[in-house]
Amino acid sequence: MRPGAAQLSRTCFDQHVDFPARAPGDLSNFSMTELESRFVRPFYLDMMGTNVLRLADERRADLIAVGRTATAGDVRSLLRVGAWRNEVMGAWFSLAVPAELISSELIAALSHSGGSLTAPPLAAVASIVAGRAALPAMRDYINRMLDPLRRDGSEAVVAAGLQLLGADPIVPAPPDARRVFRDLRQFAIGLRTAFSAR
């Protein structure tokens, strides 16, 4: 195990990841389009990894209000950009648009996910939006994460998703990983319902 790997694994399951707040108007090192300023910047810290499991009610209300304005084109753009912040929010906003319009982009984003900040949300949402069609992307992700230098605990969460969808989990999905995946998926189901209640 590489130095710090245990810390990364714990981050995936039970630590809130937070970054220093920016001063109002400070956009240094953060190039934003109008789409990013509306759908990404206000929410990504709360929605990355497993942070969403501790989302405050007022933040959830803000997310729902903004999500109800998302179009399939907006979501496709977020998922295609290749930036982790956009992909996380593209995953969650995928629940606000018809599945058939964005499932292929969602699956592609999961296929090339970089780790614990994006993979758990992408896998949870893909299990709902794409169902078993997401299995190859989930397997690809886990196989890439088998490299000891890449493991961060998220592979177990995605393995729990495979297991929930009735497939071989490839790597063990311990109880914590199954709980995290179940909770993320349950949050996603609730969010999808809230988005559609316009």
N, C-alpha and C positions, 0 to 999 in steps of 0.2 A: 504494500500500500504506500502510495507516495505521501510525503509530508502534507498534512492538511486535509487528506482525503476523508478522514473521519469527520472533521468539521463540515466539509461540504455535504456529506451524507446527512448529517444532522440538520443542516440548513434546509435540505429538501423536505424533511419531515416535520421539524418542530421549532424552527427559528424564523422569526420575522426578519426579512432582509430589508434594510432601510438604507437610503443614501442621503447625504447631506442635502438639505433643501437649497434651492437656488434663490437668490434675491429676485424680487419681482422684476420681470423684464430681462433677466440675465439668460441669454440664449447662447452663451459661449459653448463651443464644442457640441452644439445640438442644432443641426440644420433641420428646420421644420417647414413642411409644406402646410397649406391650409388644412389639408386632411389630417396631418399629424397634430396640428394645434387643436383641432376639434375632437379627434377620436383617441389620440395616443397620450399626449403630454399630461392631460388632467388625470389619467387613470393608471398608467402602466405600473407605477410603483405598488399600487394596491392590488394589481391583478396578476403580477408575474409570479412564477413558481407556484407556491401554495399560499401566498399571502391572502388570496381571495377568501380563504376560510376564516379570516378574521376581519372581513370587510364590515365597516360601520354602516348602519342602516341609511344614514344620509348620503354616504358615498354610493351605495347601491341605488338609491333613488336617482341620483345624478346620472349614473351609468345607464339606467333604464331610459331616462328621458333622452339622452344623447343617442343611445342605441336605436330608439324608435325612429330616428331620422336617417339611419344608415341605409344605404342602397347596396345592392349586390356589387355594383361597380366599386363603391367605396371599400367594401370588404375584400374584394379581389385585389385591389391596389395595395391594401395593407398586407395581405398575405404574400404578395409577389415581390415586395421590395427587398427582402432578404435581411432586414434589420430586425433584431430580436424584439425590440419594443413594439414595432409595428405588427410583428407576427403574433405576439401575445394578445394584443388588442384585436387583431383580425380574427383570432380564434374565438374570443368571447363575442364579438359582434357577428360572427358567422351564425349565431343563434337567432339573430334578428331578421334574417333573410331566408328565402326558400332554399332548402338544402341542395336541390338539383342545380342551382346556379353557382354554388361555391364549393361543393364537396371536393372537386378535383384539386383546386388551389389549396384547400385545407389539408388534404392528404399530402400534397407536395411539400407544404411547409413543415409538416410533421416528419417527412422523410429526411429533411436536411436540418432538423432542429439541432441546436448546439449544446443543449444541456438542460439543467434543472430549472432555468428561468422560463423556458418555453415548452419543453416536452410535456410536463404534466398537464398544463391547460390544453395544449394542442391535442393530446391523446384523449383526454376526457371529452372534449367537444367533438372530436372526430368519431368517438364511439357512439355518439348520439346522431350527429349529422350524416355520417357515412356508414355507420354500423360496421359490418364485417368487411366492407370494402377497404377499411382503414387497416386491416390486419397486416398486409405486406409492409406498409410504411412503419407500423409499430415494430415489426420484426427487424426491419432495416435499422431503425433507430437503436434498438437493443444491441444488435450485432456490432454496430459502430462503437457503442459504449462499453463493449467487453474488454477493450484495451484498458489495462489497469491505470494508464495515465489519464484516461477520459472519465472513468467511473466517478459519479457524483451522487449516487443514490436514486437518481431519476429513472434509471433503467428498471429498477424494481417496481416503481410506480407504473411505468408503461407495461411491464410484465403483468401487473395486476389487471390492467385493462385487457390484455390478451386473454387472461384467465376468465374475466367477466364475460367476454364475448365468446367463450367456449373453445379457445385455442390453447395450444401448448405455450406456457409462459416463457420458455427458453431459459430464463434465469429464475431463481426462487423469488416469489412474491411474498415476503414476510407479512405478518399481520398489520404492521404499521403502514406498509405500502398499500395493502388492500384497503385499509381504512382511509388513507389519503385519497386514493383513486375514487373510492365510493363517495367520499364527501365532495370532491371536486365535481364528479358527475352529477351528484344530487344538486349542487349549486347550479350547475349548467342547466339542468332540467328546469329548475325554478326560474332561472333567468330567461330561458326560452319562452316560458309561459308568460312572464311579465312583459317581455318584448311584444308578444302577440296580443296582449290585452290593451289595445289602443283606444 
